[in-house]
Amino acid sequence: MREFLAEHLGVFDPEDIRILVRAFDQAWEAVQASGAVFETKAKADMARAILAKHMIAAAKEGDLDEERLRDGALVVLAHSNLPATP
């Protein structure tokens, strides 16, 4: 998440960043707990990018609720064309 936030320096305050990082970590943990397996590291990185970009966009619109950020990003990932095998 922090690498994606680097593109948005000055947009978020330290507490916003903590919220985003926690929400991202929770979302990634949920992906891993689901048993989803990405064929390559590049695809796993793409999944992480989808999660992070959705959360950053939502936060820029003012949504800093950890659960909504996590859940919204997971929905976006589930609807993406990124294949993962269970």
N, C-alpha and C positions, 0 to 999 in steps of 0.2 A: 504494500500500500504506500509506503513512504516514497518509493521511487515514482509513483504516479502523482503524489502530492507535490513533488519537486517542481512539476510543471505549473503549479498554482501558488507559488510563493506569495505571501502577503494576503491571500484570500481568506485563510482560516486562522483563527487564533489557537493557542496551544490546547485549550480544552476541546475545541472542535476537532483538532487532529487526534486527540486521545479517543474521542468518540468514534471517529472514522476508523482508526486502527483497531479498536475493540470490535466494532461491527464487522470489519473485514475478517479479522481472525476468527470470529464466531462463524461467519459464513463459510470460510474455507474449512474449518473443522467439520461443519455440517456436510460439506461436499465429500470430504474424506470418510466421514462416518457412514455416508450413504453407500459406500462401496464402489463409487464411480472410479473407473480406471482410465486414465488418458494414455493413449498409445505412445506418445512422445512427450518429452519435457516441453517442447514448443507448444503442444496442445494444452498442457497443464498451465503454462504461462499465459496462454490465450484466455483460459478460463479465469485465471486470477485477474487478468486485465479487464474482462467483462464485469466481474464483481466490483473492482475498484472504480472503473469509469462510471458505472451506474451510481455508486454511492457518492462519488464526488459531484456528479451532476445534480443529484437530489439534494445534497448538502448546499450546493451553490444556490439552489432554489429555496433554501431555508429549512429543509427537513433535517434535523439533527437528532431524531429519535433512533436510538441504536437498533431497536427491534425492527422498525420499519425499514431502516437502511439495509439490515441483514436480509430480511424477508423479501424485500423488493429486488435486491440484487440476485437472490437465489431464483426468483421467478424469471428474471431476465435471462439468467444462465440456462435455466431449464428450457426456455423457449428459443434459445440460440441454436444455430446450426452446428454447434461444436459437438462432434460425436465423442461420447464416452461410453465405455462398456461397464455394465454392472458386475 
